[in-house]
Amino acid sequence: MLDYIMLLAPAATEGAAGGAAQQSSGWSFWVMMILIFVVMYFFMIRPQQKRQKELQKQRDALTKGSKVVTAGGIYGNVKEVQETTFLIEIAKDVVIKVDKGSVYVAAEDAQQAPK
């Protein structure tokens, strides 16, 4: 649709009111750019921000005993919550230290959690 509008723009400037048509073409360009930005914001940026906030809220709610999955695909249970990391038990007497940014709530816990 934008290509069609751009094809019509030169035809509009060739009219009798050449200067006025050229000026309105400039305004229509800026209006179109603003409209594109608004659409991108509401369909791409805003939903991503909501997902990030929800993910952060889930990470903050993790406590000792919660089932988690790391970004690398390792399943385990939270053994200890520290300031920026988790200690995760992945097998009996096997504990790993993982950054909070790479931990997600396990799928089975996410389905059981109240919304």
C-alpha positions in Angstrom: 0.0 0.0 0.0 2.9 2.3 0.8 4.3 1.8 -2.7 0.9 2.7 -4.2 0.8 5.9 -2.2 4.4 6.8 -3.2 3.5 6.3 -6.9 0.6 8.7 -6.5 2.7 11.4 -4.8 4.6 12.6 -8.0 1.3 12.7 -9.9 -0.2 15.0 -7.2 2.8 17.4 -7.3 2.3 17.9 -11.1 -1.1 19.5 -10.6 -2.0 23.2 -10.9 -1.1 24.0 -7.3 2.4 22.6 -7.5 3.8 24.2 -4.3 0.7 23.4 -2.1 0.7 19.8 -3.4 4.4 19.4 -2.6 3.9 20.7 0.9 1.0 18.3 1.6 3.1 15.4 0.3 5.7 16.2 2.9 3.1 16.2 5.7 1.6 12.9 4.4 5.1 11.3 4.6 5.5 12.3 8.3 2.0 11.2 9.2 2.7 7.9 7.5 6.0 7.5 9.4 4.3 8.3 12.7 1.5 5.9 12.0 4.0 3.1 11.2 5.8 3.8 14.5 2.6 3.7 16.5 1.6 0.4 14.9 5.0 -1.1 15.5 4.8 0.0 19.2 1.4 -1.5 19.8 2.0 -4.8 17.9 5.7 -5.4 18.7 7.3 -3.4 21.4 4.5 -3.2 24.0 3.7 -7.0 24.0 7.4 -7.8 24.4 7.7 -5.5 27.4 4.7 -7.2 29.0 6.3 -10.6 28.4 9.5 -9.4 30.0 7.7 -8.0 33.1 5.8 -11.3 33.5 9.0 -13.3 33.2 10.7 -11.2 35.8 7.7 -11.5 38.1 7.9 -15.3 37.8 11.7 -15.3 38.5 11.1 -13.2 41.6 8.4 -15.6 42.8 10.8 -18.6 42.7 11.5 -20.1 46.1 13.3 -23.1 47.5 11.9 -26.3 46.0 10.5 -24.7 42.8 11.0 -26.7 39.7 12.9 -24.8 37.0 14.5 -25.1 33.6 17.8 -23.3 32.7 18.3 -21.7 29.3 20.6 -24.7 28.5 17.7 -27.1 29.1 18.7 -28.5 32.5 15.8 -29.4 34.7 16.2 -29.1 38.5 14.8 -27.8 41.8 15.8 -24.5 43.4 17.9 -25.3 46.5 18.8 -21.7 47.4 18.0 -18.2 46.2 20.8 -15.7 46.2 20.9 -12.1 45.1 21.8 -12.6 41.4 21.9 -16.4 41.2 20.2 -19.7 42.1 21.7 -22.9 43.4 19.8 -25.6 41.5 19.9 -29.3 42.4 19.9 -31.3 39.2 20.5 -34.7 40.7 21.1 -36.1 44.2 24.0 -34.2 45.7 24.7 -32.4 42.4 24.2 -28.6 42.8 24.9 -26.0 40.1 25.0 -22.2 40.4 23.0 -20.4 37.6 22.4 -16.8 36.9 18.8 -15.6 37.5 18.5 -14.4 33.9 18.8 -17.9 32.5 16.2 -19.6 34.7 12.6 -20.2 33.7 9.7 -21.8 35.6 9.3 -25.5 34.6 6.3 -26.2 32.3 4.6 -28.4 34.9 4.9 -25.7 37.6 3.7 -23.0 35.2 0.5 -24.9 34.5 -0.2 -25.4 38.2 0.5 -21.9 39.3 -2.5 -19.7 39.9 -3.0 -16.8 37.5 
